Amino acid sequence: MKPPHESPPADFSQDIDAPAGAYGDADASAPALAPLPPPPKPRPDGEVLSGAQILVRVLQREGIPYVWGYPGGAVLQIYDALFEQTDVQHVLVRHEQGAVHAADGYARATGEVGVALVTSGPGVTNAITGIATAFTDSIPLVVITGQVPTHAIGMDAFQECDAVGITRPIVKHNFLVKDVRDLAPTLKKAFYIAREGRPGPVVVDVPKDVSQKTAVFSYPDHADMRHHAPPKRVSSNQVRKAVQLLRSAERPYVYAGGGVVLGNAAPELRAVCEALGAPVTNTLLGLGATPASDPKFLGMLGMHGTYEANMAMQHCDVLLAVGARFDDRVIGNPRHFASRERKIIHIDIDASSISKRVKVDVPIVGDAREVLAELLAQWREGGPGPDLKPWWEEVNGWRARQCLNFANNDGRIKPQYVVQTLARLLKGRDHYITSDVGQHQMWAAQYFPFEEPRRWINSGGLGTMGVGLPYAMGIKLARPDSEVVCITGEGSIQMCIQELSTCLQYDTPVKIVALNNGYLGMVRQWQQLDYQSRYSHSYMDALPDFVKLAEAYGHIGIRVTQPSEVEPALKEMLALKDRTVFLDVRTDPGENVWPMVQAGKGISEMRFGTDEQNKGAQA
């Protein structure tokens, strides 16, 4: 029997020196989460429970509705405890990587902590990619790993591996619980660390005997983790310096990243941009923080960003960076970026991110919502800002290049057209878009207009192929009434395609749009441009029949080979509300993602799809 859908319940920063003046005198509270139904009623403390029962009781106390996992010998006691209750639903995936990705997708879409459960040994090692993916994108997860009994640790026992040592570089924190009496308070710390400050994954390694032994259950109200406390003060003086810089600017620019989304600060960002009247850009993970329909929005910036977004980044005189990290895919060659003088204001909850890659002039450590609210209040005290008409004339001149135009008249299916058509059909519907990594990801980011945050779910920092389907599964459980569409490629989808079985068992009817060009597309594009078209192992020479494969998993498969079939097929897919549908769209195998900043080039040294488009490009 398929488990029913349920809506989820409601529910560290590092100990390092902050840049001088980054902290100050105003209290800052943690970001408010979106309102969700209340958690299950807590049961009283004082019972004598096994470690496994304690673990499940903690999940209930934390209001965790779903755990994605895969059983094994070291966690059988925990699975038995899950079997004895109904508050926490376990979702059986087909691979531990899929478990962590699904919990990750759930966390990205809801803002809540995602939870995964895996066994020892290969269960842990299979989960590593998912943990690293969440770590690089600052996603709050608690990953519970089974371990061999404490007396066998270090004895090369069957399915033993050092979970703490292996995961140390890719987690916010990790724990090995050696005493059942420490299990509940350790889990309390894990959930606290995962969600507070800059979020991230936490691993809790539970030996088998710890899950079997008993203790009196007691769950603390607060986690005693002072050394992991997030910044509590926002510097009004630093904000005042930022406002003064912005008021003196002739060419101000707002650069917002995934930290705005994670910090639920999109409303504050939008209010600040409206007050400043300045152009704004979002990173790949920041898309949706600014509505795509806002005339001030210049699109995504970076390696495959728009011409206007990149040119504004290079030529602005004051840059307000919020929740972004100036990574290599955004600023390109750092020496080229530094060749233009500009003043930089950088707001981030993690002090270690400030001046890490680019030296900034006004560092502000704090929660984005609190800092932006303070900045807006101080700005309004000073009245209207400077005249930005000359700056906007320059920006609109760059916009006039219409860098995302593409030819769509040669009889082949253009992937950009597929994304545009999907966006048009989903307009007005409650929807989420996931993607894997590659050309299809960039086309989705370029051509799908995201109006709200947490609606665009993909892997940014690690660039993990295979996330799209498990992300969609996790979101569909959390948001069963929303349309959840995974835009993927024929290479990425095969990395976790076995999760189609999970979709059937747990009745999560997601939609899959595979832009199938027969290549590892982004690899092929780089080989064409940088390796004289030597396509070494980027051609997919033995693809399955995806339609038959989808049907074998109990779903619906549709193949699309002509441009005229695209819209009818998408409409049919969306009309099949209660079924998972796999759309195999045979797209132009030679299509590339443009614009593009090649490796080693500066952010404004962009390459376009045709010689005509490349004429007049500015450096």
C-alpha positions as CSV (number, residue, x, y, z in Angstrom):
1,M,0.0,0.0,0.0
2,K,1.3,3.4,-0.9
3,P,1.8,5.8,2.0
4,P,-0.5,8.9,1.9
5,H,0.9,12.3,1.2
6,E,1.2,14.6,4.2
7,S,2.3,18.2,4.5
8,P,5.5,18.6,6.6
9,P,5.2,20.1,10.0
10,A,6.6,23.4,11.1
11,D,8.8,23.5,12.6
12,F,27.5,27.6,13.5
13,S,28.9,29.5,12.4
14,Q,32.6,28.9,12.8
15,D,34.7,30.2,15.7
16,I,36.8,32.6,13.6
17,D,37.8,36.2,13.6
18,A,35.5,38.4,11.7
19,P,36.7,41.3,9.5
20,A,37.3,44.4,11.6
21,G,34.1,46.3,12.3
22,A,31.9,43.6,11.0
23,Y,30.0,43.1,14.2
24,G,28.3,45.9,16.2
25,D,25.5,46.9,18.5
26,A,22.1,45.6,17.3
27,D,20.7,42.2,18.1
28,A,19.9,40.0,15.2
29,S,17.5,37.1,15.4
30,A,17.5,33.9,13.4
31,P,15.6,34.0,10.1
32,A,11.9,33.1,10.4
33,L,10.8,30.0,8.6
34,A,7.8,29.7,6.3
35,P,4.7,28.8,8.4
36,L,3.9,25.1,8.3
37,P,1.6,22.8,10.3
38,P,2.6,22.1,13.9
39,P,4.7,19.0,14.7
40,P,3.3,15.9,16.4
41,K,2.5,16.1,20.1
42,P,5.7,15.3,22.1
43,R,5.6,12.3,24.4
44,P,6.8,12.7,28.0
45,D,10.4,12.3,29.1
46,G,11.4,9.8,31.8
47,E,10.7,6.5,29.9
48,V,13.4,3.9,29.7
49,L,14.0,3.4,25.9
50,S,16.5,1.7,23.7
51,G,18.9,4.0,21.8
52,A,17.0,3.3,18.6
53,Q,13.7,4.3,20.3
54,I,15.4,7.4,21.6
55,L,16.6,8.3,18.1
56,V,13.1,8.0,16.7
57,R,11.6,9.9,19.7
58,V,14.0,12.7,18.9
59,L,12.9,12.8,15.3
60,Q,9.3,13.1,16.6
61,R,10.3,15.9,18.9
62,E,12.0,17.8,16.1
63,G,8.9,17.5,14.0
64,I,10.6,15.5,11.2
65,P,7.9,14.1,8.9
66,Y,10.1,12.0,6.5
67,V,13.4,10.1,6.7
68,W,15.0,8.8,3.5
69,G,17.1,5.8,3.9
70,Y,18.2,2.2,3.2
71,P,18.5,-0.5,5.9
72,G,21.4,-2.7,6.8
73,G,22.7,-4.7,9.7
74,A,24.1,-1.8,11.8
75,V,20.8,0.1,11.8
76,L,18.2,-2.8,12.1
77,Q,17.4,-1.8,15.6
78,I,16.6,1.7,14.4
79,Y,14.4,0.4,11.6
80,D,12.6,-1.8,14.1
81,A,11.8,1.4,16.2
82,L,10.6,3.2,13.0
83,F,8.3,0.2,12.4
84,E,6.6,0.6,15.8
85,Q,5.4,4.2,15.2
86,T,3.6,6.3,12.5
87,D,4.7,9.9,13.2
88,V,7.9,9.7,11.1
89,Q,7.5,8.1,7.7
90,H,10.5,6.3,6.3
91,V,11.0,6.4,2.5
92,L,12.9,3.5,1.1
93,V,15.2,4.7,-1.7
94,R,17.2,2.4,-4.1
95,H,20.6,3.8,-3.3
96,E,22.0,5.7,-0.3
97,Q,23.1,8.6,-2.5
98,G,19.5,9.0,-3.5
99,A,18.5,9.2,0.2
100,V,20.7,12.1,0.9
101,H,19.8,13.9,-2.3
102,A,16.1,13.5,-1.5
103,A,16.5,14.8,2.0
104,D,18.6,17.7,0.5
105,G,15.8,18.6,-2.0
106,Y,13.2,18.6,0.7
107,A,15.4,20.9,2.8
108,R,16.0,23.3,-0.1
109,A,12.4,23.6,-0.9
110,T,11.0,23.9,2.6
111,G,13.8,25.5,4.6
112,E,13.5,22.6,7.1
113,V,16.2,20.2,8.1
114,G,16.3,17.1,5.9
115,V,17.1,13.7,7.5
116,A,18.7,10.6,5.9
117,L,19.5,7.2,7.5
118,V,22.1,4.8,6.2
119,T,23.9,1.8,7.4
120,S,27.6,1.3,8.1
121,G,30.4,0.7,5.6
122,P,29.1,1.1,2.0
123,G,26.0,2.8,3.3
124,V,28.2,5.6,4.5
125,T,30.4,5.7,1.5
126,N,27.5,5.7,-0.9
127,A,26.1,8.7,1.0
128,I,29.3,10.8,0.7
129,T,28.4,12.5,-2.6
130,G,25.0,13.6,-1.2
131,I,26.7,15.0,1.9
132,A,29.3,16.9,0.0
133,T,26.6,18.3,-2.3
134,A,24.7,19.7,0.6
135,F,27.9,21.0,2.3
136,T,29.0,23.1,-0.7
137,D,25.6,24.6,-1.0
138,S,25.0,25.1,2.8
139,I,21.9,22.9,3.1
140,P,20.7,21.8,6.5
141,L,20.8,18.0,6.9
142,V,21.2,15.5,9.7
143,V,22.6,12.2,8.3
144,I,22.4,9.3,10.7
145,T,24.9,6.6,9.9
146,G,25.1,3.1,11.4
147,Q,28.4,1.9,12.9
148,V,29.7,-1.4,14.1
149,P,29.5,-2.0,17.8
150,T,31.8,0.2,19.9
151,H,34.0,-2.8,21.0
152,A,34.6,-3.6,17.3
153,I,35.6,-0.1,16.2
154,G,39.1,-0.1,14.8
155,M,39.1,-3.9,14.5
156,D,38.4,-4.0,10.8
157,A,35.0,-5.4,11.5
158,F,32.6,-6.4,8.7
159,Q,31.2,-3.2,7.0
160,E,33.3,-0.9,9.3
161,C,34.5,2.4,8.0
162,D,35.5,5.6,9.8
163,A,32.4,7.7,9.1
164,V,33.7,10.6,11.2
165,G,37.1,10.7,9.5
166,I,35.7,10.2,6.0
167,T,33.0,13.0,6.4
168,R,35.1,15.5,8.4
169,P,36.0,17.7,5.4
170,I,32.4,17.8,4.0
171,V,30.3,18.5,7.1
172,K,29.6,21.3,9.4
173,H,30.2,19.0,12.2
174,N,30.1,15.2,13.0
175,F,29.6,13.0,16.1
176,L,30.4,9.5,17.1
177,V,28.0,8.5,19.9
178,K,29.6,5.9,22.3
179,D,27.2,6.1,25.1
180,V,23.4,5.7,24.8
181,R,23.0,8.4,27.5
182,D,24.6,10.9,25.1
183,L,22.4,10.1,22.1
184,A,19.5,12.5,22.7
185,P,21.7,15.6,23.6
186,T,24.0,14.8,20.7
187,L,21.1,14.7,18.3
188,K,19.8,18.0,19.8
189,K,23.2,19.6,19.0
190,A,23.1,18.1,15.5
191,F,19.8,19.7,14.6
192,Y,20.9,23.0,16.1
193,I,24.2,23.1,14.2
194,A,22.5,22.0,10.9
195,R,20.1,24.9,10.9
196,E,21.7,27.8,12.8
197,G,24.0,30.4,11.2
198,R,25.2,29.2,7.9
199,P,23.4,25.9,7.5
200,G,25.0,22.6,6.6
201,P,25.0,18.9,7.0
202,V,25.8,17.1,10.3
203,V,26.6,13.4,10.5
204,V,25.7,11.4,13.7
205,D,27.4,8.0,13.7
206,V,25.6,5.5,15.9
207,P,27.2,2.2,16.8
208,K,24.9,-0.8,16.8
209,D,25.3,-1.5,20.5
210,V,24.3,2.1,21.3
211,S,21.1,1.7,19.4
212,Q,20.4,-1.5,21.4
213,K,21.3,-0.4,25.0
214,T,18.7,1.4,27.1
215,A,18.6,4.7,29.0
216,V,16.1,7.1,30.5
217,F,14.9,9.4,27.7
218,S,15.3,13.1,28.3
219,Y,15.5,15.6,25.6
220,P,17.0,19.1,26.3
221,D,15.1,22.2,25.4
222,H,18.3,23.9,24.2
223,A,21.6,22.8,22.7
224,D,24.6,23.9,24.7
225,M,26.7,24.9,21.7
226,R,28.1,28.3,22.5
227,H,31.1,27.9,20.3
228,H,28.8,27.2,17.3
229,A,26.5,30.3,18.0
230,P,25.8,32.4,14.9
231,P,26.5,36.1,14.8
232,K,24.1,37.9,17.3
233,R,24.9,41.5,16.5
234,V,24.6,43.6,13.3
235,S,26.9,46.5,13.1
236,S,24.9,49.7,12.6
237,N,28.1,51.5,12.0
238,Q,29.1,49.2,9.2
239,V,25.6,49.5,7.7
240,R,25.9,53.3,7.9
241,K,29.2,53.0,5.9
242,A,27.4,50.9,3.4
243,V,24.6,53.4,3.0
244,Q,27.0,56.3,2.6
245,L,28.8,54.4,-0.2
246,L,25.6,53.6,-2.0
247,R,24.5,57.2,-1.8
248,S,27.7,58.3,-3.4
249,A,27.5,55.7,-6.2
250,E,26.9,56.7,-9.8
251,R,26.8,53.1,-10.9
252,P,25.5,50.9,-8.0
253,Y,24.8,47.2,-8.5
254,V,23.2,44.5,-6.3
255,Y,24.7,41.0,-6.5
256,A,22.6,38.4,-4.5
257,G,23.4,34.8,-4.0
258,G,22.0,31.6,-2.4
259,G,22.5,33.1,1.1
260,V,19.5,35.3,0.4
261,V,17.4,32.3,-0.3
262,L,18.7,30.2,2.6
263,G,18.2,33.2,4.9
264,N,14.6,33.8,3.8
265,A,15.6,37.3,3.0
266,A,14.1,37.7,-0.5
267,P,11.4,40.2,0.7
268,E,14.1,42.4,2.3
269,L,16.3,42.2,-0.7
270,R,13.4,43.2,-3.0
271,A,12.6,46.2,-0.8
272,V,16.2,47.4,-0.8
273,C,16.5,47.1,-4.6
274,E,13.3,49.0,-5.0
275,A,14.5,51.8,-2.7
276,L,17.9,52.0,-4.4
277,G,16.5,51.8,-7.9
278,A,19.7,49.9,-8.9
279,P,20.1,47.0,-11.3
280,V,20.3,43.6,-9.6
281,T,21.6,40.1,-10.5
282,N,21.3,36.7,-8.9
283,T,23.7,33.8,-8.9
284,L,22.7,30.3,-10.0
285,L,21.5,29.4,-6.5
286,G,20.1,32.8,-5.9
287,L,17.6,32.7,-8.8
288,G,14.1,33.6,-7.5
289,A,15.4,35.9,-4.8
290,T,14.6,38.7,-7.3
291,P,11.5,38.2,-9.5
292,A,12.5,37.5,-13.1
293,S,9.7,39.9,-14.2
294,D,11.3,42.9,-12.2
295,P,12.7,45.4,-14.8
296,K,15.7,45.9,-12.5
297,F,16.7,42.2,-12.8
298,L,19.5,41.7,-15.3
299,G,19.4,37.9,-15.1
300,M,21.9,35.4,-13.9
301,L,25.6,36.5,-14.0
302,G,28.8,34.5,-14.4
303,M,30.1,31.9,-16.8
304,H,26.8,31.5,-18.6
305,G,25.2,34.7,-17.3
306,T,23.7,37.4,-19.5
307,Y,25.8,40.1,-21.2
308,E,24.2,42.9,-19.3
309,A,24.6,41.2,-15.9
310,N,28.3,40.6,-16.4
311,M,29.0,44.0,-17.9
312,A,27.3,45.7,-15.0
313,M,29.3,43.6,-12.6
314,Q,32.6,44.7,-14.2
315,H,31.7,48.4,-14.7
316,C,29.8,49.3,-11.5
317,D,31.4,51.6,-9.0
318,V,29.7,50.3,-5.8
319,L,28.8,46.7,-5.5
320,L,26.4,45.4,-2.8
321,A,27.0,41.7,-2.4
322,V,24.5,39.8,-0.3
323,G,24.8,36.1,0.6
324,A,27.2,35.4,-2.3
325,R,30.8,34.3,-2.3
326,F,32.5,35.7,-5.5
327,D,33.3,32.1,-6.7
328,D,35.2,31.4,-9.9
329,R,32.1,30.7,-12.0
330,V,30.9,34.2,-11.1
331,I,33.8,36.6,-11.4
332,G,36.0,34.6,-13.8
333,N,39.7,35.6,-13.8
334,P,40.2,37.5,-10.4
335,R,42.9,39.7,-11.9
336,H,40.6,40.8,-14.7
337,F,37.8,41.5,-12.1
338,A,40.3,43.6,-10.0
339,S,41.3,45.7,-13.1
340,R,38.3,47.9,-12.6
341,E,38.2,50.0,-9.4
342,R,35.0,49.6,-7.4
343,K,33.9,49.7,-3.7
344,I,32.5,46.4,-2.4
345,I,30.0,45.9,0.4
346,H,29.7,42.3,1.5
347,I,26.9,41.0,3.7
348,D,27.3,37.3,4.9
349,I,26.4,35.3,7.9
350,D,29.7,33.4,7.7
351,A,32.7,35.7,8.4
352,S,35.1,33.3,6.7
353,S,33.4,34.0,3.4
354,I,34.1,37.7,3.5
355,S,37.3,38.8,1.7
356,K,38.1,35.1,1.0
357,R,38.4,35.6,-2.8
358,V,37.9,39.3,-3.3
359,K,39.0,42.1,-0.9
360,V,36.0,44.1,0.2
361,D,35.7,47.6,1.6
362,V,32.7,47.3,4.0
363,P,32.3,43.8,5.6
364,I,29.1,43.1,7.4
365,V,28.7,39.8,9.2
366,G,25.1,39.0,10.1
367,D,21.8,37.5,9.0
368,A,20.8,38.9,5.6
369,R,17.3,39.7,6.7
370,E,18.4,41.7,9.7
371,V,21.2,43.5,7.8
372,L,19.0,44.4,4.8
373,A,16.2,45.6,7.1
374,E,18.7,47.9,8.9
375,L,20.2,49.1,5.6
376,L,16.7,49.9,4.3
377,A,15.8,51.9,7.4
378,Q,19.0,53.9,7.3
379,W,18.5,54.6,3.6
380,R,15.0,55.9,4.0
381,E,16.2,58.3,6.7
382,G,18.3,60.0,4.0
383,G,15.5,60.6,1.5
384,P,15.7,59.8,-2.3
385,G,18.9,58.5,-3.7
386,P,21.1,59.8,-6.6
387,D,20.0,60.0,-10.2
388,L,20.8,56.7,-11.9
389,K,19.5,57.6,-15.3
390,P,22.9,57.7,-17.1
391,W,23.8,54.3,-15.5
392,W,20.5,52.8,-16.6
393,E,21.1,54.1,-20.2
394,E,24.4,52.2,-20.2
395,V,22.8,49.0,-18.8
396,N,20.0,49.1,-21.3
397,G,22.5,49.5,-24.1
398,W,24.0,46.1,-23.0
399,R,20.5,44.7,-22.7
400,A,19.8,45.6,-26.3
401,R,22.2,42.9,-27.5
402,Q,19.5,40.4,-26.5
403,C,22.2,37.8,-25.7
404,L,19.8,35.0,-25.1
405,N,18.3,35.1,-28.6
406,F,18.7,31.8,-30.4
407,A,17.9,30.4,-33.9
408,N,14.8,28.2,-33.8
409,N,14.0,27.5,-37.5
410,D,16.2,24.6,-38.7
411,G,13.7,21.8,-38.0
412,R,15.6,20.5,-34.9
413,I,14.3,20.8,-31.4
414,K,16.1,23.5,-29.5
415,P,16.5,22.9,-25.8
416,Q,15.9,26.6,-25.1
417,Y,12.5,26.3,-26.8
418,V,11.6,23.3,-24.6
419,V,12.4,25.3,-21.4
420,Q,10.5,28.4,-22.7
421,T,7.5,26.4,-23.6
422,L,7.4,24.6,-20.2
423,A,7.7,27.9,-18.4
424,R,4.7,29.3,-20.4
425,L,2.6,26.3,-19.6
426,L,3.5,26.4,-15.9
427,K,2.7,30.1,-15.6
428,G,0.1,30.6,-12.9
429,R,0.6,27.1,-11.4
430,D,2.3,26.3,-8.2
431,H,5.5,24.7,-9.4
432,Y,9.1,23.7,-8.5
433,I,11.9,23.0,-11.0
434,T,14.8,20.7,-10.3
435,S,17.7,20.0,-12.5
436,D,20.8,17.9,-12.8
437,V,24.1,19.4,-13.9
438,G,25.2,20.3,-17.4
439,Q,23.9,22.2,-20.4
440,H,20.3,21.5,-19.5
441,Q,20.9,23.1,-16.1
442,M,22.2,26.3,-17.7
443,W,19.3,26.5,-20.2
444,A,16.9,26.1,-17.3
445,A,18.6,28.9,-15.4
446,Q,18.7,31.1,-18.4
447,Y,15.2,30.6,-19.9
448,F,12.9,29.7,-17.0
449,P,11.7,32.9,-15.3
450,F,11.8,32.2,-11.5
451,E,9.5,34.6,-9.6
452,E,10.0,33.2,-6.1
453,P,12.8,31.8,-4.0
454,R,13.1,28.0,-3.2
455,R,11.4,27.1,-6.5
456,W,14.7,26.4,-8.4
457,I,16.4,23.4,-6.9
458,N,19.8,22.2,-8.3
459,S,23.4,21.5,-7.3
460,G,25.6,24.6,-7.4
461,G,29.0,24.4,-5.7
462,L,29.7,20.7,-6.2
463,G,28.0,20.4,-9.6
464,T,26.6,16.9,-8.9
465,M,25.0,14.9,-11.7
466,G,22.1,12.7,-10.7
467,V,20.5,15.0,-8.1
468,G,17.4,16.1,-10.2
469,L,15.2,13.0,-9.7
470,P,15.8,12.5,-6.0
471,Y,15.4,16.3,-5.4
472,A,12.1,16.1,-7.1
473,M,11.0,13.1,-5.0
474,G,11.8,14.9,-1.8
475,I,10.0,18.1,-2.9
476,K,6.9,16.1,-4.0
477,L,6.5,14.5,-0.6
478,A,6.7,17.9,1.0
479,R,4.5,19.7,-1.6
480,P,2.2,17.1,-3.0
481,D,-0.2,19.6,-4.6
482,S,2.6,21.4,-6.5
483,E,3.9,20.6,-10.0
484,V,7.4,19.2,-9.6
485,V,9.4,19.0,-12.9
486,C,12.9,17.7,-13.2
487,I,14.8,19.1,-16.2
488,T,17.6,16.7,-16.9
489,G,19.9,15.2,-19.6
490,E,20.3,11.7,-20.8
491,G,23.6,11.4,-19.0
492,S,22.6,12.8,-15.6
493,I,19.3,11.0,-15.3
494,Q,21.1,7.6,-15.5
495,M,23.1,8.3,-12.3
496,C,20.1,7.9,-10.0
497,I,17.5,6.5,-12.4
498,Q,16.7,3.6,-10.1
499,E,14.8,6.1,-7.9
500,L,12.0,5.8,-10.4
501,S,11.1,2.7,-8.4
502,T,10.9,4.9,-5.3
503,C,8.5,7.3,-7.1
504,L,6.2,4.4,-7.8
505,Q,6.2,2.9,-4.3
506,Y,5.6,6.2,-2.5
507,D,3.3,7.7,-5.0
508,T,5.3,10.8,-5.9
509,P,4.2,11.7,-9.4
510,V,7.0,13.9,-10.6
511,K,7.5,15.0,-14.2
512,I,10.9,14.4,-16.0
513,V,11.9,16.4,-19.1
514,A,15.1,14.8,-20.5
515,L,16.8,17.1,-23.0
516,N,18.4,14.2,-24.8
517,N,21.2,15.2,-27.3
518,G,23.1,12.0,-27.1
519,Y,26.2,13.7,-25.6
520,L,27.5,14.6,-22.2
521,G,26.7,18.1,-23.5
522,M,28.7,20.4,-21.4
523,V,31.8,18.2,-21.8
524,R,31.2,18.1,-25.6
525,Q,30.9,21.9,-25.7
526,W,34.2,22.4,-23.9
527,Q,35.9,19.8,-26.1
528,Q,34.6,21.6,-29.2
529,L,35.9,25.0,-28.0
530,D,39.1,24.1,-26.1
531,Y,40.1,20.7,-27.5
532,Q,39.6,21.2,-31.3
533,S,36.5,19.1,-31.4
534,R,38.2,15.9,-30.1
535,Y,35.1,14.4,-28.5
536,S,36.9,12.0,-26.1
537,H,34.3,9.8,-24.5
538,S,31.5,12.4,-24.4
539,Y,29.2,10.7,-26.8
540,M,26.5,8.4,-25.3
541,D,26.7,5.4,-27.7
542,A,24.4,2.9,-26.0
543,L,21.5,4.8,-24.5
544,P,18.5,2.9,-23.2
545,D,15.0,3.3,-24.6
546,F,13.8,5.7,-22.0
547,V,10.2,5.3,-22.9
548,K,10.3,1.5,-22.3
549,L,12.5,2.0,-19.2
550,A,9.9,4.4,-17.7
551,E,7.2,1.9,-18.5
552,A,9.2,-0.9,-16.9
553,Y,9.3,1.1,-13.7
554,G,5.5,1.5,-13.9
555,H,5.4,5.0,-15.3
556,I,4.5,6.8,-18.5
557,G,7.1,7.4,-21.2
558,I,6.7,9.8,-24.1
559,R,9.2,10.4,-26.9
560,V,9.4,13.7,-28.7
561,T,11.4,14.0,-32.0
562,Q,9.9,17.1,-33.8
563,P,9.5,20.7,-32.7
564,S,5.8,20.5,-33.4
565,E,5.4,17.8,-30.8
566,V,7.0,19.7,-28.0
567,E,4.0,21.7,-26.7
568,P,1.4,18.9,-27.1
569,A,3.7,16.5,-25.2
570,L,4.3,19.0,-22.4
571,K,0.6,19.6,-22.1
572,E,-0.1,15.8,-22.0
573,M,2.6,15.4,-19.3
574,L,1.2,18.1,-17.1
575,A,-2.4,16.8,-17.6
576,L,-1.3,13.4,-16.1
577,K,-1.5,14.7,-12.6
578,D,-1.3,11.4,-10.7
579,R,1.4,9.7,-12.8
580,T,5.2,10.1,-13.1
581,V,5.9,10.9,-16.7
582,F,9.3,10.7,-18.5
583,L,9.5,12.9,-21.5
584,D,12.4,11.9,-23.8
585,V,13.0,15.0,-25.9
586,R,15.5,14.5,-28.8
587,T,17.2,17.9,-29.0
588,D,19.8,19.3,-31.4
589,P,23.0,17.5,-30.5
590,G,25.2,20.5,-31.6
591,E,23.5,23.2,-29.6
592,N,25.7,25.0,-27.1
593,V,25.1,27.2,-24.1
594,W,25.7,30.9,-24.9
595,P,26.9,33.3,-23.7
596,M,30.0,31.8,-22.2
597,V,33.1,33.0,-20.4
598,Q,35.8,30.5,-21.1
599,A,38.3,29.3,-18.4
600,G,40.9,31.9,-17.6
601,K,38.9,34.8,-19.1
602,G,37.4,37.8,-17.4
603,I,33.7,38.1,-16.6
604,S,33.1,40.6,-19.4
605,E,35.2,38.6,-22.0
606,M,32.2,36.7,-23.2
607,R,31.8,34.5,-26.2
608,F,28.5,34.3,-28.2
609,G,27.0,31.7,-30.5
610,T,27.6,33.4,-33.9
611,D,30.3,35.7,-35.3
612,E,27.7,38.4,-35.7
613,Q,26.8,38.2,-32.0
614,N,30.5,38.3,-31.1
615,K,31.1,41.5,-33.0
616,G,31.4,44.5,-30.7
617,A,31.7,42.5,-27.5
618,Q,33.4,44.6,-24.9
619,A,36.2,43.4,-22.6
